[in-house]
Amino acid sequence: MDGESSWINHCLDETVREFGEFDSFSELNDEGNTEATAVSVDLILPDDLLERILAYLPIASIFRAGSVCKRWHEIVSSNRFLWNFSHVLTQKPWYFMFTSCDESTSYAYDPTLRKWYGFELPDIKPDCFIASSCGLVGFMDNDSRSELYVCNPITKHFRKLVEPPGLKFSDYSALAISVDRTSHVYTITVVKSKQVPGNFFQWDIAIHIYDSETRMWTTPLTEVFGGWRGGDESVICDGVLYFLIYSTGNGAPENRHGLIAYNLSSRFSHSLLNRSFIPVPCPLTCGRLMNLKGKLVMVGGIGKQDRADIIKGIGIWLLNGKEWQEIARMPHKYFQGFGEFDDVFASSGTDDLIYIQSYGAPALLVFDMNQKQWRWSLKCPVTKRFPLQLFSGFCFEPRLEIAP
């Protein structure tokens, strides 16, 4: 069904009414029983000014404001308030963490208030493909890789998309989404990679693009890569699709990964590997791509010089043209803080924040690009129940006014 629906009643009224499930696990009351003289804001501020003030609150505080009184509830539920909210500064990205075991509740971390919230999304599996942009999150199943959904995790609005063209089953797939902040039109890309039968050296690469205005897919590029295959990492930055590729030959360790840049507006359709190949900055165990304010940022596991498949640290790089600029390397004390750190890990970011999480533990590390500062989030309420339990997650910008 190609239509719009929601996991709960899509009205903000229902969301506010059910906000009790969205409360914080780490709230503390520092006020005690101190008495204070209350001054009613209702007697002082007109609606339009109150709307502007409330629009600057963090998302969680907006939901609480809707429970204060009937007037505030009507204000935060109005279309005019959503317009005001859309014109304030962007909210800091939240991080949604989930686990591989059959737990009904996952958690979302709010870096503004530094709190975790019980948060539910349906059928989120650790192995599904996830991408986010400007309040919307795209999901693609890992079985057929043809079922795609786009949703706003805050309002619970979602849409199931028509299936992308091409092969229904591919060896590797990468999902990306880009939302226009003004028009709210979004573009989704799926890069599919499949081995040429009987030839491990050659791989068919296809790029499929979905336009939310036309609700149609196009396939502007199909090409055979020699010595390289696609993977599961891609992102769209300023109209350019970037995706990681992986060597299928016997090259040196520094050649195990590469990056391809594909301009979505020009959509040239041949010699992509030769024209758009960008080497990675050092031998990597894995790479995670993200869009931070229109710039491509990569978080990568740094491999040992003699054993590139063994991680010795984590670095952050910014792409300028075709040159990588190193932004930071994770200090050893934080790297050790994850315990047994895998060769691969979850990492995503937007705005100025980057989240890094080991698959083997619920610990979450945050890096601020502006302040060049590392810090741990508050401890997530989820507990590790058995040694092989896996954790993963993704970040998204909490928005009220954007719908798929």
Disulfide bonds with the S-S distance in Angstrom:
none
